[in-house]
Amino acid sequence: MAVRMKPVDVALVGGGLTAAILGRELAEAGYRVVALERGQMRDTVPDFQSPTMHDELKYDVRYALMQDPSVQTLTFRNFVGQQALPMRQLGSFLPGEGVGGGAVHWNGQYWRFQPEWFRLRSWVNEKYGQNHLGPEVTIQDWGVTYDELEPFYTFADKVLGIGGATGNLKGQIQVGGNPFEGPRSEPYPNPPMKKSHSGHLFGQAAASLGYKPFPVPSANVTRPYRNPYGAELKPCMYCGFCERFGCEHFAKASPQVCILPSAMANKNFELRTRAYVTRIEYNRQAKVATGVTYVDAQGREVFQPANMVVLCAFAHHNPILMLQSGIGEPYNPETRTGTVGRNYTYQTMTGINVFYEGEKRINPFMGAGALGTAIDEFNNGSFDHSGLGFIGGGYVAAYQTSGRPIYHHPVPEGTPRWGLEWKRAVARHYNSTVSISFHGSSVPHPNNYIGLDRTYTDAFGQPLGMLTFDFPHNDRLMARHITGKVVEIAKAMGGKQISVGWLDDHYSIVPYQTTHNSGGTIMGTDPKTSVVNRYLQSWDAHNLWVMGASVFPQNAGYNPTATVAALTYWAADAMIKQYLNNPRPLVQA
């Protein structure tokens, strides 16, 4: 029999960014909240300090901050009918584990979505007509608009200490910023990062072709800063250990630095680690969640009763937990009915290296996760898609994130993969190569989804989640078109040679691409095509809410964190002002 804990008002599944935000806001409003994190406690001191945190082998190669696939993993296939096989080691994406989650090891690249993304189906129909896209592109509106989210974007900017160059202030385009962004009610709270030499070379070439380069918005804080919760953040040291690492300097916005100190100081908030949630307890007749069951550090099964349950886990974990708990109708790709697992999307990434062969000194070791120069002319709302046969887009940036020796060894195509000639090529190109990335959107396809695999189980005997995904034709067209434009910029940069990483014909789960998984518990206005309503409240249980990128109906051509944070503050506002004093569905089906 499971150990039964004292009831709480709210049980949060996860201990990352969204759980930290909700834990702080709901506890401050007077509600008893417990956050259940499957991993260990981690804090800036002592866990992220040098020299331990600069161990590239431990953190960059062996993924010490990431999910353990020997406990829980996914099976994967490209298409329905293909045999799905377990992902035995991490590759294409890197879910975090431990307090702070992915917001510990993220880079800090911080983008708001353009207004068009939130009403994508309506925008496409209005601009290009209802026949612009075929039935295989299952985009839909989110149920919330950019204007509604803008105040929550702005508050999240302040909490995380975001630095950048404002491009659109109250509808007025500002020199030096992104002219294609949605209007901001306030400027960034901090100035942008310094410009790297690689960013200068890229920006110079882009400007010569008529584009408008600007510094990448950054959660690597650029000056001493005190946020609205009273947290003190320090300026980034450009050490080059952001992605896959915790920040030793209190400079990268993470829950440990920005939010959790305020939450943990409140007696209404409790954070439990080594609490591995295995299911949501669901009263099917009453259509309410009664709490969650988890396995604790001693291996005991524990039941935590709660008046409200909020899923704050990583993107694909949220739909998998709902499927394992029997909540909602699983998506069926054959009939295209059901909602849980529907519209799984990712990002569409390509890249180009420009080799100067010693003519330029880039100094890649002077890096930061969001140190970069970008252009946004190729994002969805920035250009005309007429006659192109696709929708979507993304931004293009020259980032200088790392010169770390194990992974940073750019060499031209045709270089031997090992041996003396490879070593000579690494020495020749290490300090004189600029990398350009295209960060593209991902549209949903009826065959891309998350389900359960009845063949394989996790360490707790539950069926593994099964991921079915391949690049949609729409995204392959989009990537080829825009990568061709990026080639023109690369050539204008004046290097000796370039190498182009075109999008593969099929998606592979093996090489790392990005940890921007989305969809599976998508938001919307119709219970037949969405899992949660516009406030992120489940259609099937009004006291079950879902946070994170799993609620995105499709993924935009940007990093998701800013929108995840804004949606969490949006949902918290609805919980506190509309729901918790009068629990009920906030939107009628």
Salt bridges, closest charged atoms under 4 A:
GLU25 OE2 - ARG24 NH1 3.38
ASP60 OD1 - ARG244 NH1 3.21
ASP60 OD2 - ARG404 NE 2.98
GLU97 OE1 - ARG38 NE 3.41
GLU126 OE2 - ARG119 NH2 2.64
GLU136 OE2 - ARG336 NH2 3.36
GLU136 OE1 - HIS445 NE2 3.19
GLU148 OE2 - ARG534 NH2 2.39
GLU150 OE2 - ARG112 NH1 3.02
ASP157 OD2 - ARG112 NH2 2.89
ASP157 OD2 - ARG184 NH1 3.29
GLU181 OE1 - ARG184 NE 2.96
GLU186 OE1 - LYS158 NZ 3.00
GLU232 OE2 - ARG226 NH1 2.61
GLU243 OE2 - ARG404 NH2 3.46
GLU248 OE2 - HIS54 NE2 2.50
GLU248 OE2 - HIS249 NE2 3.97
GLU270 OE1 - ARG32 NH2 3.06
GLU270 OE2 - ARG272 NE 2.93
GLU281 OE2 - ARG279 NE 2.71
ASP296 OD2 - ARG300 NE 2.71
GLU301 OE2 - ARG279 NH1 3.55
GLU359 OE2 - LYS496 NZ 3.01
GLU421 OE2 - ARG424 NH1 2.85
ASP470 OD2 - HIS506 ND1 2.61
ASP573 OD1 - LYS577 NZ 2.93
